Amino acid sequence: MQCSLRSMFFIIAILIFSISGNVQADDLGQNTQGGTIVHLQEISGSSMQIGDTIDGSIISAEPPVSVWWRLLDSDEIISTGALTNELTGETEIDGLLRWNFQITPTQSSYPCSCKIVVSAIDKYGSSESVTKLLFLEDGPSPMSPIVNLDDTNEDTWISGAIDLRGSTFSHLSSNIEIGVTITISSSPKCSTDPSTLFGNRNIISELDPNLIQNGLFELSNSIDDLQDGSYDAFVFSNDLGSIDFSYQCFSFMADNTIPSPEIIGPTNLDEGTGPVQFQCSSSFDANWENGIVSYFWSLKQTTEIGLVPINSFVSETPIPYVLETNSSGLYQLSLTVNDRAGNFATASSPIIVNNTPPVAKLSIGNEEYSDGETISLSKDSTILLDASKSTDTANDQPTLRYIWRVDNVPFFEGKNRELMWPDNNTNQFELTLEVIDNDHDSTIITVLIKDADSGPIIPLQFLLLFVSISFLTFAITRKTKNDASNYRIPKWPSETT
């Protein structure tokens, strides 16, 4: 509601200025917080004589807390003053208040290629400013051009290139050179004598004032060759071939080093083992402590159609990514880190979540049996089959398939079933349960069911063992008899014969 009200104030204020014919488009200021508008009637690039006044006004819903002005020659303040108690002519139109003011530069301010800056603060703490570029003439002597940057990037991190946006005017209407000199930051910042830097400037553009609309320009200066660190940038404006210049200086942090993302965590996992954390706290931005300002996690799954996004999130702190292992498959976890200067880098890690086969549970008549067991049941009984206690991981459990077989012949798919004795006059048969998950992994349980009324049935393996032992015993016994018959102890005749 408050934003809508402020927007309404802004629209009404524009209408007021349009009706009065006094508002310039570049005077409206930001007007995004408190609804305050600072207006100067002078047109940038115009000239003033000693004794001339600078007329302006303040428009706001409520009286401003403070209003003041500054007159600057390049970056040097040559005159300043307060306007808070000098606002006059208060009028009200549709709930907005308007106050007028006048500024008369002192004679000592002449001559000057100057910037006049008027600022206001409302009760919400929001400040609004408007800047005009003026030539304060004192005789026929030529004056240096004026330059003003809209956004000085003061104390911000920059990589690659500095974008320069602002306005410049020539007193002689000749072509203007825009040059830049970048030095390691001085102490205090921007305190280096600009006259010692002017001759070494990098001329990045030549501007024709007749072709520049309202003196506006947008230029870019490369800083790719700078090592990371703090620098002062002097932006010079001079008439072509002249050594008279105006300048503006600002400080910035050069950061041309790409940050290094690091993902720490396992790459081979088993399905259903619980959440696993992947850390990013070892990521770093060389030369700048805590230089990383954002961490972007992205998880994708490899499918037949390519990588499919699963999840992503961004944070300002190194929050770990938590991967749930409920679903098997091949994944790609990516981490993108951004530093203060807008540099970024991405690291990716393949992750395999191995499928966990299901656990088959076979129950007959509420009693659970294991693979290989023998069960005695009457042919006349109804066999109650149940596989509902079979388990798998959370994502596979709802889609498990249950295949039942008699003597390896499928006869039913489902968790529960009543089974009658097969009609083939057999006294036993094999019952098999196969539980299959959606990754086509399966577990099989096979039990032998025999007729409880047919007497004991000797398993085939025991029967074969018995026959083998019997045959071996027979062979040994016969061989012993044969050996005994072929070896007889001789008998000696008695002495009486």
C-alpha positions in Angstrom: 0.0 0.0 0.0 2.9 2.3 0.9 4.6 1.6 -2.5 1.4 2.4 -4.3 1.0 5.7 -2.4 4.6 6.7 -3.3 4.0 5.8 -6.9 1.0 8.0 -6.9 3.0 10.9 -5.4 5.6 10.5 -8.2 3.0 10.6 -11.0 1.2 13.6 -9.5 4.5 15.4 -9.1 5.4 14.8 -12.7 2.0 16.2 -13.7 2.6 19.3 -11.6 6.0 20.0 -13.2 4.6 19.3 -16.7 1.9 21.9 -16.1 4.3 24.4 -14.8 6.8 23.7 -17.6 9.7 23.8 -15.2 10.7 20.2 -14.7 13.6 18.6 -16.6 13.6 14.8 -16.9 17.0 14.5 -15.3 15.9 16.4 -12.2 13.5 13.9 -10.9 16.0 11.9 -8.9 15.5 8.4 -7.6 12.2 9.1 -5.8 11.9 5.4 -4.7 11.8 5.7 -0.9 10.3 8.8 0.6 8.6 10.4 -2.4 11.0 13.5 -2.4 11.8 15.2 -5.6 14.7 17.7 -6.0 14.5 20.0 -9.0 16.9 22.5 -10.5 15.8 24.8 -13.3 19.2 25.3 -14.8 20.1 23.1 -17.8 23.3 21.1 -17.7 26.1 22.7 -19.8 24.7 26.2 -19.5 26.8 29.2 -18.4 26.3 31.6 -15.4 27.7 35.1 -14.7 28.7 36.5 -11.3 25.5 37.4 -9.4 23.3 34.9 -11.2 21.1 32.6 -9.1 20.4 28.9 -9.3 16.6 28.3 -8.8 15.1 25.1 -7.7 12.4 23.4 -5.6 11.6 20.5 -3.3 8.4 18.5 -3.7 7.4 16.0 -1.0 4.4 14.8 1.0 6.0 16.1 4.2 8.7 18.7 5.0 12.2 17.4 4.4 14.5 17.0 7.5 17.5 18.5 5.8 18.3 20.2 2.4 21.8 21.3 1.4 24.0 22.1 -1.6 27.6 21.7 -2.8 29.5 23.3 -5.6 32.4 21.1 -6.8 35.3 21.7 -9.1 36.1 18.2 -10.2 36.2 16.3 -6.9 37.0 19.4 -4.8 34.2 21.1 -2.9 34.7 24.9 -3.4 31.5 26.0 -1.7 28.6 24.6 0.2 25.5 25.7 2.2 22.3 24.7 4.0 18.8 25.3 2.5 16.6 23.7 5.2 15.7 27.0 6.7 15.6 28.9 3.4 12.8 27.0 1.7 10.0 29.5 0.7 6.7 29.7 -1.1 5.1 26.5 0.4 2.2 25.4 -1.8 0.0 22.4 -1.7 -1.5 20.5 -4.7 -3.3 17.2 -4.3 -1.6 16.4 -1.0 1.9 17.3 -2.1 3.9 20.2 -0.8 6.3 22.3 -2.8 9.0 24.6 -1.5 11.3 27.0 -3.6 14.9 27.9 -3.0 17.7 30.0 -4.6 21.5 29.5 -4.6 23.9 32.3 -5.4 27.4 31.2 -5.9 30.0 33.4 -4.2 32.2 35.5 -6.4 35.2 33.5 -5.2 33.7 30.5 -6.9 34.3 32.1 -10.4 35.6 31.0 -12.8 34.7 27.3 -12.5 33.7 24.3 -14.6 31.5 23.1 -11.8 28.9 20.6 -10.6 26.1 21.9 -8.4 24.6 19.1 -6.2 21.4 19.6 -4.2 20.4 16.9 -1.7 17.5 16.3 0.6 16.7 13.8 3.4 13.2 13.0 4.4 12.0 11.7 7.8 12.4 8.1 6.7 16.2 8.6 6.2 16.0 8.4 2.4 18.1 10.9 0.5 17.6 12.3 -3.0 20.0 14.4 -5.0 20.2 16.1 -8.3 23.3 17.2 -10.2 23.8 19.9 -12.8 26.9 20.8 -14.8 27.5 24.5 -15.1 30.2 26.9 -16.3 30.7 29.8 -13.9 32.2 32.4 -16.3 34.5 35.3 -15.3 35.5 36.9 -18.5 36.2 35.5 -22.0 38.9 33.0 -20.9 38.2 29.5 -22.1 37.4 26.9 -19.5 38.0 23.2 -19.2 35.2 20.7 -20.0 33.1 19.3 -17.1 32.7 15.6 -16.4 30.4 13.8 -14.0 29.9 10.1 -13.5 26.4 8.8 -12.6 27.7 5.8 -10.7 31.3 5.8 -9.4 31.3 2.2 -8.3 32.8 3.5 -5.1 34.5 0.7 -3.1 32.8 -2.1 -5.1 34.4 -5.2 -6.6 34.9 -5.1 -10.4 36.3 -7.6 -12.9 37.1 -7.4 -16.6 36.2 -3.8 -17.3 34.9 -0.6 -15.6 31.7 0.7 -17.1 31.6 4.5 -17.1 28.3 6.3 -17.5 27.9 10.0 -17.0 27.8 13.3 -18.8 30.3 15.8 -20.1 30.2 19.3 -21.6 32.7 21.5 -23.4 32.8 25.3 -22.9 34.2 25.7 -26.4 31.9 23.1 -28.1 35.0 21.3 -29.3 35.6 17.6 -29.3 36.2 16.1 -25.9 38.6 13.3 -24.9 37.7 11.0 -22.1 40.7 9.3 -20.5 41.3 7.1 -17.5 44.3 6.5 -15.3 44.2 3.7 -12.7 46.7 3.6 -9.8 47.1 1.5 -6.7 44.9 3.2 -4.0 46.6 6.0 -2.2 46.1 6.8 1.5 43.8 8.5 1.8 42.1 7.3 -1.3 42.1 9.4 -4.5 44.7 11.8 -2.9 47.2 11.5 -5.7 47.8 14.8 -7.6 45.8 14.3 -10.8 48.2 16.6 -12.8 50.9 13.9 -12.4 48.5 11.3 -13.9 46.9 13.2 -16.7 49.8 12.7 -19.2 49.7 8.9 -18.7 46.0 8.6 -19.1 44.5 5.9 -21.4 42.2 7.8 -23.9 39.2 5.6 -24.3 37.0 7.8 -26.4 36.7 11.1 -28.4 33.3 12.6 -28.1 31.6 15.2 -30.3 29.4 17.4 -28.1 27.1 18.2 -31.0 26.3 14.5 -31.3 25.9 13.8 -27.6 22.4 14.0 -26.4 22.4 16.0 -23.1 26.1 15.3 -22.9 25.5 11.7 -21.8 28.0 9.0 -22.5 28.6 5.3 -21.8 32.1 3.9 -22.0 34.1 0.9 -20.9 37.7 0.6 -19.8 39.4 -2.9 -19.5 41.1 -3.9 -16.2 41.9 -7.4 -17.3 45.6 -6.8 -16.7 45.2 -5.6 -13.1 46.2 -7.9 -10.2 43.6 -8.3 -7.5 43.7 -5.3 -5.1 42.4 -1.8 -4.3 42.8 0.9 -7.0 41.9 4.6 -7.6 40.4 5.4 -11.0 40.9 9.0 -12.3 38.5 9.8 -15.2 39.7 12.9 -17.1 37.8 15.2 -19.5 39.6 17.7 -21.7 39.1 19.5 -25.0 40.9 17.8 -27.9 44.5 18.9 -27.8 44.2 20.8 -24.6 45.9 20.1 -21.3 43.2 21.8 -19.2 41.1 19.1 -17.7 38.4 18.2 -15.2 38.4 14.9 -13.5 36.5 12.6 -11.1 38.1 9.9 -9.0 36.7 6.8 -7.4 38.1 3.8 -5.7 37.3 0.2 -6.4 38.5 -3.4 -5.8 39.8 -5.3 -8.8 39.0 -8.9 -8.7 40.0 -10.8 -11.8 40.4 -14.2 -10.2 37.7 -16.8 -10.7 36.6 -18.4 -7.5 37.2 -22.1 -6.9 34.2 -24.3 -6.0 34.7 -27.6 -4.2 32.2 -30.3 -3.6 33.1 -32.8 -0.8 31.0 -35.9 -0.5 30.7 -39.6 -1.6 30.0 -40.5 -5.2 28.8 -44.0 -4.8 25.8 -44.6 -2.5 23.2 -47.3 -1.8 19.5 -46.6 -2.2 17.6 -46.2 1.1 20.6 -45.5 3.3 19.3 -42.1 4.4 20.2 -38.5 3.7 23.8 -37.7 2.7 25.4 -34.3 3.0 27.7 -32.7 0.4 29.8 -29.8 1.7 30.9 -26.6 -0.1 32.7 -24.9 2.7 36.1 -25.5 1.2 35.2 -23.3 -1.8 37.4 -20.2 -1.8 38.0 -16.9 -3.7 41.8 -16.3 -4.0 43.1 -13.1 -2.6 39.8 -12.1 -1.0 38.7 -13.5 2.4 35.1 -14.3 2.3 35.0 -13.2 -1.3 32.2 -15.6 -2.3 28.8 -14.1 -2.0 26.5 -16.9 -3.3 26.5 -20.7 -3.5 24.1 -22.2 -6.1 23.4 -26.0 -5.9 21.8 -27.9 -8.7 20.9 -31.6 -8.9 20.1 -33.3 -12.2 19.4 -36.9 -13.1 20.7 -38.7 -16.1 17.8 -40.2 -18.2 17.2 -41.4 -21.7 16.4 -37.9 -22.8 19.4 -36.3 -21.1 19.9 -34.5 -17.8 16.6 -33.6 -16.1 16.6 -31.0 -13.3 15.5 -32.4 -9.9 16.2 -29.7 -7.4 18.2 -26.4 -6.9 18.7 -23.7 -4.4 21.0 -20.7 -3.7 22.3 -19.3 -0.4 24.7 -16.6 0.7 26.5 -18.9 3.1 28.1 -22.3 2.5 25.0 -24.5 3.3 25.6 -28.2 2.4 23.4 -30.0 -0.1 21.4 -32.8 1.4 20.7 -35.7 -1.0 18.0 -38.1 -0.2 18.9 -41.7 -1.3 15.3 -42.8 -1.8 15.7 -43.1 -5.6 18.4 -45.0 -7.4 20.0 -43.7 -10.5 22.9 -41.7 -12.0 22.9 -38.0 -10.8 25.0 -34.9 -11.4 25.4 -32.5 -8.5 26.7 -29.0 -9.5 27.9 -26.1 -7.4 28.3 -22.6 -8.8 30.0 -20.0 -6.7 29.9 -16.2 -7.4 32.3 -13.6 -5.9 31.7 -9.9 -5.3 33.0 -8.9 -8.7 30.6 -11.2 -10.5 33.1 -13.9 -11.4 31.8 -17.4 -11.2 32.8 -21.0 -11.6 31.1 -24.3 -11.5 32.1 -27.7 -10.3 30.2 -30.9 -10.9 30.3 -34.4 -9.3 28.6 -37.5 -10.7 26.8 -39.5 -8.1 25.6 -43.1 -8.4 22.8 -44.3 -6.1 22.8 -48.1 -6.4 19.5 -49.8 -6.4 18.7 -51.9 -3.3 16.9 -55.2 -4.3 13.6 -55.9 -2.5 13.4 -58.2 0.5 10.9 -61.0 -0.3 8.7 -62.5 2.5 6.7 -65.6 1.8 4.0 -66.6 4.3 1.6 -69.5 4.1 -1.2 -69.6 6.6 0.3 -66.6 8.6 3.6 -68.5 9.0 6.7 -67.2 7.2 9.1 -69.5 5.3 12.6 -69.1 4.0 14.1 -70.2 0.7 14.6 -74.0 0.4 12.2 -75.0 3.2 9.9 -78.1 2.9 6.3 -77.7 3.9 3.8 -80.6 4.6 0.2 -79.8 3.7 -2.9 -81.9 3.1 -4.0 -82.0 -0.5 -7.5 -81.1 0.7 -6.4 -77.9 2.4 -6.6 -74.4 1.0 -3.1 -72.8 0.8 -3.2 -69.2 1.9 -0.4 -67.3 0.1 0.8 -63.9 1.4 3.7 -61.7 0.3 2.5 -58.4 1.9 5.4 -58.4 4.3 8.0 -58.0 1.5 9.9 -54.7 1.8 11.9 -52.3 -0.3 13.1 -48.6 -0.2 10.4 -46.0 0.1 10.2 -45.1 -3.6 10.1 -48.7 -4.8 7.7 -50.1 -2.2 4.4 -48.9 -3.8 5.3 -50.4 -7.2 6.6 -53.8 -6.2 5.4 -56.7 -8.3 4.7 -60.2 -6.8 5.0 -63.1 -9.3 3.9 -66.6 -8.0 4.9 -69.8 -9.8 4.1 -73.5 -9.4 6.9 -75.8 -10.7 8.3 -72.6 -12.4 5.1 -71.9 -14.2 3.6 -68.4 -13.4 0.0 -68.6 -12.3 -0.7 -65.3 -10.4 0.6 -61.7 -9.8 -0.3 -60.0 -6.6 0.3 -59.9 -2.8 -2.3 -62.4 -1.6 -3.9 -65.5 -3.1 -5.7 -68.8 -2.2 -4.1 -71.8 -3.9 -5.6 -75.3 -4.3 -3.4 -78.3 -4.8 -2.4 -78.7 -8.5 -4.6 -81.2 -10.3 -1.8 -83.4 -11.6 -1.8 -86.3 -9.1 1.5 -85.2 -7.8 2.4 -85.6 -4.1 4.7 -82.5 -4.1 5.4 -79.3 -6.0 7.7 -76.3 -5.9 6.1 -72.9 -5.0 8.1 -69.8 -6.0 7.6 -66.1 -5.1 9.5 -63.5 -7.1 9.4 -59.9 -5.8 10.5 -57.3 -8.5 11.0 -53.5 -8.0 10.8 -50.8 -10.7 14.5 -51.1 -11.4 13.9 -54.7 -12.4 15.9 -56.1 -9.5 14.3 -59.1 -7.9 14.5 -61.5 -5.0 13.2 -65.2 -5.2 12.0 -67.6 -2.6 11.3 -71.2 -3.5 9.8 -73.8 -1.1 8.8 -77.5 -1.5 5.2 -78.4 -0.7 4.5 -82.1 -0.1 1.4 -84.1 0.6 1.3 -84.6 4.3 -0.8 -87.8 3.8 1.6 -89.6 1.5 4.2 -90.5 4.1 7.7 -89.3 4.3 9.3 -88.5 1.0 13.0 -89.1 0.8 14.6 -86.1 -1.0 16.3 -87.0 -4.2 19.7 -86.0 -2.9 19.5 -88.2 0.1 18.3 -91.1 -2.1 21.2 -90.7 -4.4 23.6 -90.6 -1.4 22.1 -93.8 0.0 22.4 -95.6 -3.3 26.0 -94.4 -3.7 26.9 -95.7 -0.2 25.1 -99.0 -0.7 26.9 -99.5 -4.0 30.3 -98.7 -2.5 29.7 -101.1 0.5 28.7 -103.9 -1.9 31.8 -103.3 -4.0 34.1 -103.3 -1.1 32.5 -106.5 0.4 32.7 -108.4 -2.9 36.3 -107.5 -3.5 37.2 -108.7 0.0 35.6 -112.1 -0.7 37.4 -112.4 -4.0 40.7 -111.6 -2.5 40.1 -114.2 0.3 39.3 -117.0 -2.1 42.4 -116.4 -4.1 44.7 -116.5 -1.1 44.6 -119.7 0.9 46.9 -120.8 3.7 48.6 -124.1 2.6 48.0 -127.2 4.7 51.0 -129.5 5.6 50.5 -133.2 5.7 50.5 -134.7 9.1 53.3 -137.0 10.2 50.8 -140.0 10.6 50.0 -140.1 6.9 
